[in-house]
Amino acid sequence: MNTSARQDSAFQISPAAQRSLRVSVVTETYPPEVNGVSLTLARVVEGLHRRHHDVQLIRPRQGPLDSPRNAPRFREVLMRGLPIPRYPNLRMGLPSRRALVKLWTADRPDVVHIATEGPLGWSALRAALQLQLPISSDFRTNFHAYSHHYGIGWLNRPIMSYLREFHNRTGSTMVPTDALRRELEQAGLRQLTVVSRGVDTVQFAPGQRSDDLRRGWGAEPGDLVVAFVGRLAPEKNLGVVLAAFEAIRGVHARARLVLVGDGPQRAELQALCPGAIFAGHCHGQDLAAHYASADLFLFPSLTETFGNVTTEAMASGLPMVAFDHAAAAQLIRSGDNGMLANCADVPAFVKAAVDLAADPERRRLIGERARHTACALDWDVIVARFEAVLSSLLHQAPQAEPTLPVLLGQAPS
Protein backbone atom coordinates (compact mmCIF):
# COMPACT_ATOMS: atom_id res chain seq x y z
CA MET A 1 0.00 0.00 0.00
CA ASN A 2 1.09 3.57 -0.51
CA THR A 3 3.12 5.32 2.20
CA SER A 4 4.37 8.84 2.68
CA ALA A 5 7.69 10.16 3.87
CA ARG A 6 6.16 10.97 7.27
CA GLN A 7 6.81 8.09 9.65
CA ASP A 8 5.56 7.09 13.08
CA SER A 9 8.01 5.62 15.57
CA ALA A 10 5.34 3.28 16.98
CA PHE A 11 5.63 1.19 13.83
CA GLN A 12 8.89 -0.69 13.47
CA ILE A 13 9.48 -3.44 10.93
CA SER A 14 10.25 -6.89 12.38
CA PRO A 15 11.33 -10.04 10.51
CA ALA A 16 8.82 -10.99 7.82
CA ALA A 17 5.96 -13.36 8.50
CA GLN A 18 5.54 -16.44 6.27
CA ARG A 19 3.23 -14.58 3.93
CA SER A 20 2.69 -10.85 3.87
CA LEU A 21 -0.94 -9.71 3.69
CA ARG A 22 -2.41 -6.40 2.63
CA VAL A 23 -4.95 -5.78 5.39
CA SER A 24 -7.44 -2.93 5.51
CA VAL A 25 -8.76 -2.36 9.05
CA VAL A 26 -11.94 -0.28 9.44
CA THR A 27 -12.88 1.10 12.86
CA GLU A 28 -14.96 3.90 14.34
CA THR A 29 -12.58 4.28 17.31
CA TYR A 30 -8.80 4.29 17.76
CA PRO A 31 -6.27 5.87 20.15
CA PRO A 32 -5.94 8.50 21.45
CA GLU A 33 -9.60 7.70 22.18
CA VAL A 34 -9.60 5.60 25.35
CA ASN A 35 -11.83 2.54 25.44
CA GLY A 36 -11.39 -1.21 25.31
CA VAL A 37 -12.10 -1.45 21.58
CA SER A 38 -9.60 1.23 20.54
CA LEU A 39 -6.79 0.04 22.81
CA THR A 40 -6.99 -3.65 21.95
CA LEU A 41 -7.39 -2.95 18.24
CA ALA A 42 -4.26 -0.79 18.34
CA ARG A 43 -2.32 -3.72 19.79
CA VAL A 44 -3.56 -5.98 16.98
CA VAL A 45 -2.74 -3.41 14.27
CA GLU A 46 0.75 -2.88 15.68
CA GLY A 47 1.21 -6.64 15.98
CA LEU A 48 0.20 -7.25 12.35
CA HIS A 49 2.60 -4.54 11.28
CA ARG A 50 5.45 -6.07 13.30
CA ARG A 51 4.73 -9.38 11.56
CA HIS A 52 5.48 -7.63 8.26
CA HIS A 53 1.94 -7.18 6.93
CA ASP A 54 0.85 -4.04 5.05
CA VAL A 55 -1.82 -2.35 7.15
CA GLN A 56 -4.23 0.32 5.98
CA LEU A 57 -6.19 1.79 8.92
CA ILE A 58 -9.47 3.55 8.08
CA ARG A 59 -11.08 5.57 10.88
CA PRO A 60 -13.05 8.79 11.46
CA ARG A 61 -11.12 12.04 11.81
CA GLN A 62 -11.02 12.71 15.57
CA GLY A 63 -10.80 16.49 15.40
CA PRO A 64 -9.80 19.43 13.22
CA LEU A 65 -6.09 18.96 14.00
CA ASP A 66 -6.10 15.20 13.43
CA SER A 67 -3.82 14.06 10.62
CA PRO A 68 -3.04 10.60 9.26
CA ARG A 69 0.02 8.73 10.48
CA ASN A 70 2.07 6.92 7.86
CA ALA A 71 5.11 4.67 8.09
CA PRO A 72 6.64 1.92 5.95
CA ARG A 73 3.87 -0.63 5.33
CA PHE A 74 1.37 1.40 7.37
CA ARG A 75 -1.10 4.02 6.14
CA GLU A 76 -4.00 5.79 7.83
CA VAL A 77 -7.04 7.02 5.90
CA LEU A 78 -9.27 9.49 7.76
CA MET A 79 -13.00 9.69 7.03
CA ARG A 80 -15.78 12.05 8.04
CA GLY A 81 -17.23 11.58 11.52
CA LEU A 82 -19.58 13.00 14.16
CA PRO A 83 -19.53 12.93 18.00
CA ILE A 84 -21.49 10.07 19.54
CA PRO A 85 -24.48 11.27 21.64
CA ARG A 86 -23.70 11.20 25.40
CA TYR A 87 -20.04 10.41 24.59
CA PRO A 88 -18.70 13.63 23.01
CA ASN A 89 -15.08 12.42 23.20
CA LEU A 90 -15.89 9.54 20.86
CA ARG A 91 -16.84 9.77 17.19
CA MET A 92 -18.67 7.59 14.72
CA GLY A 93 -17.89 7.49 11.04
CA LEU A 94 -20.38 8.69 8.47
CA PRO A 95 -21.59 6.46 5.59
CA SER A 96 -18.76 6.32 3.04
CA ARG A 97 -19.37 3.39 0.68
CA ARG A 98 -18.51 5.25 -2.54
CA ALA A 99 -15.26 6.59 -1.09
CA LEU A 100 -14.26 3.12 0.09
CA VAL A 101 -15.07 1.52 -3.26
CA LYS A 102 -12.87 4.13 -4.96
CA LEU A 103 -10.07 3.64 -2.41
CA TRP A 104 -10.06 -0.16 -2.60
CA THR A 105 -10.39 -0.21 -6.38
CA ALA A 106 -7.19 1.83 -6.66
CA ASP A 107 -5.40 0.07 -3.79
CA ARG A 108 -6.94 -3.40 -3.41
CA PRO A 109 -6.36 -5.16 -0.06
CA ASP A 110 -6.18 -8.93 0.38
CA VAL A 111 -8.68 -8.82 3.22
CA VAL A 112 -10.86 -6.24 4.99
CA HIS A 113 -11.28 -6.42 8.76
CA ILE A 114 -14.22 -4.44 10.20
CA ALA A 115 -13.85 -3.78 13.93
CA THR A 116 -17.06 -1.80 14.60
CA GLU A 117 -20.62 -2.00 13.32
CA GLY A 118 -21.47 1.72 12.97
CA PRO A 119 -22.26 3.60 9.75
CA LEU A 120 -18.61 3.48 8.62
CA GLY A 121 -18.45 -0.24 9.33
CA TRP A 122 -21.69 -0.84 7.40
CA SER A 123 -20.32 1.15 4.47
CA ALA A 124 -17.13 -0.92 4.56
CA LEU A 125 -19.16 -4.14 4.56
CA ARG A 126 -21.13 -3.06 1.50
CA ALA A 127 -18.07 -1.79 -0.34
CA ALA A 128 -16.05 -4.95 0.35
CA LEU A 129 -18.90 -7.19 -0.76
CA GLN A 130 -19.36 -5.13 -3.94
CA LEU A 131 -15.65 -5.62 -4.73
CA GLN A 132 -15.77 -9.29 -3.67
CA LEU A 133 -13.10 -8.83 -1.01
CA PRO A 134 -12.69 -11.31 1.87
CA ILE A 135 -14.10 -9.84 5.10
CA SER A 136 -13.63 -10.53 8.80
CA SER A 137 -15.25 -8.68 11.68
CA ASP A 138 -15.07 -8.26 15.46
CA PHE A 139 -17.92 -8.52 17.93
CA ARG A 140 -16.50 -6.15 20.54
CA THR A 141 -19.44 -4.29 22.11
CA ASN A 142 -22.76 -5.55 23.52
CA PHE A 143 -24.86 -2.75 22.04
CA HIS A 144 -28.02 -4.82 22.50
CA ALA A 145 -27.26 -5.20 26.23
CA TYR A 146 -26.49 -1.48 26.62
CA SER A 147 -30.00 -0.58 25.42
CA HIS A 148 -31.51 -1.67 28.76
CA HIS A 149 -29.42 0.90 30.64
CA TYR A 150 -30.55 3.88 28.55
CA GLY A 151 -34.32 3.43 28.55
CA ILE A 152 -34.42 1.93 25.05
CA GLY A 153 -34.70 -1.75 25.92
CA TRP A 154 -37.39 -2.05 23.26
CA LEU A 155 -34.58 -1.67 20.68
CA ASN A 156 -32.86 -4.85 21.86
CA ARG A 157 -34.46 -7.04 19.17
CA PRO A 158 -33.88 -4.74 16.17
CA ILE A 159 -30.30 -4.07 17.32
CA MET A 160 -29.58 -7.79 17.49
CA SER A 161 -31.25 -8.25 14.10
CA TYR A 162 -28.91 -5.65 12.63
CA LEU A 163 -25.83 -7.21 14.27
CA ARG A 164 -26.83 -10.65 13.01
CA GLU A 165 -27.30 -9.33 9.46
CA PHE A 166 -23.98 -7.48 9.66
CA HIS A 167 -21.77 -10.25 10.98
CA ASN A 168 -23.34 -13.09 9.01
CA ARG A 169 -22.23 -11.32 5.82
CA THR A 170 -18.58 -11.67 6.82
CA GLY A 171 -16.39 -14.71 6.40
CA SER A 172 -15.52 -14.86 10.10
CA THR A 173 -16.53 -12.92 13.20
CA MET A 174 -13.98 -12.89 16.01
CA VAL A 175 -15.24 -13.01 19.59
CA PRO A 176 -13.08 -12.88 22.73
CA THR A 177 -14.58 -15.73 24.80
CA ASP A 178 -16.15 -19.12 24.24
CA ALA A 179 -19.12 -18.11 26.39
CA LEU A 180 -19.86 -15.18 24.06
CA ARG A 181 -19.50 -17.48 21.06
CA ARG A 182 -22.19 -19.78 22.48
CA GLU A 183 -24.47 -16.84 23.31
CA LEU A 184 -24.18 -15.39 19.80
CA GLU A 185 -24.69 -18.77 18.15
CA GLN A 186 -27.98 -19.05 20.03
CA ALA A 187 -28.88 -15.62 18.64
CA GLY A 188 -28.31 -16.86 15.09
CA LEU A 189 -24.78 -15.60 14.33
CA ARG A 190 -22.55 -17.87 12.25
CA GLN A 191 -18.84 -18.24 11.39
CA LEU A 192 -17.73 -17.31 14.91
CA THR A 193 -14.07 -17.75 15.92
CA VAL A 194 -12.67 -17.24 19.42
CA VAL A 195 -9.68 -14.89 19.45
CA SER A 196 -8.93 -13.78 22.99
CA ARG A 197 -7.24 -10.58 24.20
CA GLY A 198 -3.73 -10.10 25.48
CA VAL A 199 -2.28 -7.84 28.16
CA ASP A 200 1.02 -6.00 28.50
CA THR A 201 2.50 -7.61 31.61
CA VAL A 202 5.51 -5.29 31.55
CA GLN A 203 3.41 -2.14 31.73
CA PHE A 204 0.78 -3.60 34.06
CA ALA A 205 2.80 -5.05 36.93
CA PRO A 206 2.96 -4.95 40.75
CA GLY A 207 6.21 -2.99 40.51
CA GLN A 208 4.27 0.07 39.32
CA ARG A 209 2.94 0.61 42.86
CA SER A 210 3.46 4.20 44.00
CA ASP A 211 3.59 5.32 47.64
CA ASP A 212 3.36 8.95 46.47
CA LEU A 213 0.13 8.19 44.61
CA ARG A 214 -1.34 6.46 47.65
CA ARG A 215 -0.43 9.41 49.87
CA GLY A 216 -2.18 11.67 47.38
CA TRP A 217 -5.31 9.58 47.92
CA GLY A 218 -5.01 10.08 51.68
CA ALA A 219 -4.09 6.43 52.25
CA GLU A 220 -1.70 5.72 55.12
CA PRO A 221 0.41 2.53 55.26
CA GLY A 222 -1.99 -0.30 56.04
CA ASP A 223 -5.06 1.53 54.72
CA LEU A 224 -7.10 -0.39 52.14
CA VAL A 225 -7.55 1.15 48.69
CA VAL A 226 -10.44 -0.22 46.60
CA ALA A 227 -10.38 0.54 42.87
CA PHE A 228 -12.60 0.49 39.81
CA VAL A 229 -11.39 1.30 36.28
CA GLY A 230 -13.78 1.96 33.42
CA ARG A 231 -16.41 4.26 31.98
CA LEU A 232 -18.55 5.90 34.64
CA ALA A 233 -21.83 4.95 33.02
CA PRO A 234 -24.97 2.95 33.87
CA GLU A 235 -23.94 -0.14 31.89
CA LYS A 236 -20.95 -0.62 34.23
CA ASN A 237 -23.24 -1.42 37.20
CA LEU A 238 -21.44 0.98 39.53
CA GLY A 239 -24.14 0.89 42.18
CA VAL A 240 -22.70 -2.50 43.14
CA VAL A 241 -19.26 -0.92 43.65
CA LEU A 242 -20.76 1.66 46.01
CA ALA A 243 -22.70 -1.01 47.92
CA ALA A 244 -19.60 -3.16 48.31
CA PHE A 245 -17.46 -0.22 49.39
CA GLU A 246 -20.02 0.85 52.00
CA ALA A 247 -19.91 -2.68 53.43
CA ILE A 248 -16.09 -2.71 53.33
CA ARG A 249 -16.05 0.48 55.43
CA GLY A 250 -17.56 -1.67 58.18
CA VAL A 251 -14.29 -3.63 58.48
CA HIS A 252 -11.92 -0.92 57.17
CA ALA A 253 -13.11 2.46 58.42
CA ARG A 254 -10.22 4.25 56.64
CA ALA A 255 -10.71 2.48 53.32
CA ARG A 256 -10.42 4.64 50.20
CA LEU A 257 -12.38 4.24 46.94
CA VAL A 258 -10.62 5.26 43.70
CA LEU A 259 -12.64 5.46 40.48
CA VAL A 260 -10.50 5.72 37.34
CA GLY A 261 -12.34 6.88 34.23
CA ASP A 262 -15.05 9.33 33.27
CA GLY A 263 -18.51 9.31 31.80
CA PRO A 264 -22.12 10.49 32.08
CA GLN A 265 -22.63 9.09 35.60
CA ARG A 266 -19.73 10.94 37.23
CA ALA A 267 -21.75 13.76 38.81
CA GLU A 268 -24.30 11.30 40.22
CA LEU A 269 -21.54 9.12 41.69
CA GLN A 270 -19.80 12.14 43.22
CA ALA A 271 -23.05 13.07 44.96
CA LEU A 272 -23.58 9.51 46.22
CA CYS A 273 -19.99 9.00 47.39
CA PRO A 274 -18.37 12.41 47.98
CA GLY A 275 -15.37 10.88 49.74
CA ALA A 276 -14.30 8.84 46.70
CA ILE A 277 -11.30 9.83 44.59
CA PHE A 278 -12.29 10.49 40.97
CA ALA A 279 -9.06 10.15 39.02
CA GLY A 280 -10.51 10.79 35.56
CA HIS A 281 -8.96 9.24 32.46
CA CYS A 282 -5.51 7.74 32.98
CA HIS A 283 -3.18 6.35 30.34
CA GLY A 284 0.04 4.38 30.05
CA GLN A 285 2.28 4.30 33.10
CA ASP A 286 -0.12 6.52 35.05
CA LEU A 287 -2.93 3.99 34.56
CA ALA A 288 -0.60 1.13 35.49
CA ALA A 289 0.37 2.95 38.69
CA HIS A 290 -3.29 3.42 39.63
CA TYR A 291 -3.93 -0.31 39.31
CA ALA A 292 -0.81 -1.39 41.19
CA SER A 293 -1.30 1.15 43.99
CA ALA A 294 -4.70 -0.28 44.93
CA ASP A 295 -5.30 -3.31 47.16
CA LEU A 296 -8.62 -4.65 45.86
CA PHE A 297 -10.33 -4.36 42.47
CA LEU A 298 -14.11 -4.45 41.98
CA PHE A 299 -15.63 -4.98 38.54
CA PRO A 300 -19.40 -5.67 38.51
CA SER A 301 -20.14 -4.95 34.83
CA LEU A 302 -22.47 -7.40 33.07
CA THR A 303 -22.33 -5.84 29.59
CA GLU A 304 -18.74 -6.66 28.56
CA THR A 305 -17.78 -8.81 25.61
CA PHE A 306 -14.41 -9.26 27.35
CA GLY A 307 -13.38 -6.50 29.76
CA ASN A 308 -9.73 -5.52 29.29
CA VAL A 309 -9.61 -4.11 32.82
CA THR A 310 -9.91 -7.68 34.10
CA THR A 311 -6.58 -8.72 32.60
CA GLU A 312 -4.93 -5.39 33.41
CA ALA A 313 -5.90 -5.69 37.08
CA MET A 314 -4.77 -9.32 37.23
CA ALA A 315 -1.42 -8.45 35.60
CA SER A 316 -1.02 -5.73 38.24
CA GLY A 317 -1.30 -8.36 40.97
CA LEU A 318 -4.66 -7.11 42.20
CA PRO A 319 -7.16 -9.48 43.82
CA MET A 320 -10.45 -8.98 42.02
CA VAL A 321 -14.13 -9.49 42.72
CA ALA A 322 -16.31 -9.81 39.62
CA PHE A 323 -19.46 -11.45 38.40
CA ASP A 324 -19.12 -14.76 36.55
CA HIS A 325 -19.14 -13.05 33.16
CA ALA A 326 -16.92 -12.28 30.15
CA ALA A 327 -13.14 -12.33 30.78
CA ALA A 328 -13.61 -12.90 34.51
CA ALA A 329 -15.60 -16.08 33.85
CA GLN A 330 -12.92 -17.27 31.43
CA LEU A 331 -9.85 -16.48 33.55
CA ILE A 332 -10.78 -16.47 37.24
CA ARG A 333 -10.90 -19.64 39.34
CA SER A 334 -12.97 -18.36 42.23
CA GLY A 335 -11.11 -18.51 45.51
CA ASP A 336 -7.78 -19.16 43.78
CA ASN A 337 -6.84 -16.21 41.53
CA GLY A 338 -9.89 -14.03 42.15
CA MET A 339 -13.43 -14.12 43.46
CA LEU A 340 -16.56 -14.65 41.36
CA ALA A 341 -20.22 -14.14 42.23
CA ASN A 342 -23.07 -15.53 40.19
CA CYS A 343 -24.28 -12.99 37.66
CA ALA A 344 -26.45 -10.30 39.27
CA ASP A 345 -26.11 -11.85 42.76
CA VAL A 346 -25.27 -8.56 44.46
CA PRO A 347 -25.23 -9.87 48.06
CA ALA A 348 -22.70 -12.55 47.04
CA PHE A 349 -20.54 -9.93 45.30
CA VAL A 350 -20.61 -7.67 48.36
CA LYS A 351 -19.78 -10.57 50.71
CA ALA A 352 -16.81 -11.63 48.56
CA ALA A 353 -15.51 -8.05 48.59
CA VAL A 354 -15.86 -7.75 52.38
CA ASP A 355 -14.21 -11.14 52.95
CA LEU A 356 -11.17 -10.15 50.87
CA ALA A 357 -11.01 -6.72 52.46
CA ALA A 358 -10.77 -8.37 55.89
CA ASP A 359 -7.99 -10.82 54.96
CA PRO A 360 -4.72 -9.23 53.74
CA GLU A 361 -2.83 -12.54 53.46
CA ARG A 362 -5.55 -14.00 51.24
CA ARG A 363 -5.48 -10.86 49.10
CA ARG A 364 -1.72 -11.27 48.69
CA LEU A 365 -1.96 -14.92 47.60
CA ILE A 366 -4.86 -14.28 45.19
CA GLY A 367 -3.02 -11.30 43.71
CA GLU A 368 0.10 -13.39 43.07
CA ARG A 369 -1.94 -16.11 41.34
CA ALA A 370 -3.83 -13.50 39.30
CA ARG A 371 -0.52 -12.12 38.07
CA HIS A 372 0.63 -15.63 37.11
CA THR A 373 -2.57 -16.16 35.08
CA ALA A 374 -2.19 -12.86 33.25
CA CYS A 375 1.42 -13.59 32.29
CA ALA A 376 0.16 -16.37 29.99
CA LEU A 377 -1.86 -13.87 27.90
CA ASP A 378 0.88 -12.94 25.45
CA TRP A 379 -0.07 -10.46 22.71
CA ASP A 380 2.17 -12.18 20.15
CA VAL A 381 0.11 -15.36 20.49
CA ILE A 382 -3.14 -13.40 20.14
CA VAL A 383 -1.95 -11.57 17.01
CA ALA A 384 -0.78 -14.84 15.43
CA ARG A 385 -4.27 -16.27 15.96
CA PHE A 386 -5.81 -13.13 14.43
CA GLU A 387 -3.44 -13.44 11.46
CA ALA A 388 -4.43 -17.09 10.95
CA VAL A 389 -8.12 -16.13 10.76
CA LEU A 390 -7.38 -13.49 8.10
CA SER A 391 -5.29 -15.94 6.06
CA SER A 392 -8.05 -18.55 6.16
CA LEU A 393 -10.46 -16.16 4.40
CA LEU A 394 -8.39 -15.54 1.28
CA HIS A 395 -10.01 -18.26 -0.81
CA GLN A 396 -13.58 -18.11 0.51
CA ALA A 397 -16.38 -17.48 -1.97
CA PRO A 398 -17.77 -13.91 -1.67
CA GLN A 399 -21.23 -13.34 -0.17
CA ALA A 400 -24.06 -11.29 -1.63
CA GLU A 401 -24.24 -7.58 -0.80
CA PRO A 402 -26.68 -7.10 2.10
CA THR A 403 -29.85 -5.09 2.15
CA LEU A 404 -29.89 -2.33 4.73
CA PRO A 405 -31.75 -3.39 7.92
CA VAL A 406 -34.79 -1.42 8.98
CA LEU A 407 -32.95 -0.23 12.10
CA LEU A 408 -30.71 2.09 10.09
CA GLY A 409 -33.21 3.14 7.47
CA GLN A 410 -31.97 4.03 4.00
CA ALA A 411 -28.73 5.72 4.97
CA PRO A 412 -26.78 7.38 2.17
CA SER A 413 -23.70 5.67 0.75
Buried (B, 14 or more C-beta within 10 A) or exposed (E): BEEEEEBEEEBEEEEEBEEEBBBBBBBBBBBEBBBBBBBBBBBBBBBBBBBBBBBBBBBBBBEEEBEBBBBEBBBBBBBBBEEBEEBEBBBBBBBBBEBBBEBBEEBEBBBBBBBBBBBBBBBBBBBBBBBEBBBBBBBBBBBBBBBBBBEEEEBBEBBBBBBBBBBBBBBBBBBBBEBBBEBBEEEEBEBBBBBBBBBBBEBBBBEBBBEEBBEEBEBEEEBBBBBBBBBBBBBBBBBBBBBBBBBBBEEBEEBBBBBBBBBEBBEEBBEEBEEBBBBEBBEEEBBBBBBBBBBBBBBBBBBBBBBBBBBBBBBBBBBBBBBBBBBBBBBBEBEEBBBBBEEBBBEBBBBBBBBBBBBEEBBEBBBEBBBEBBEEBEBEEBBBBBBEBBBBBEEBEBBEBBEBBEBBEEEEE
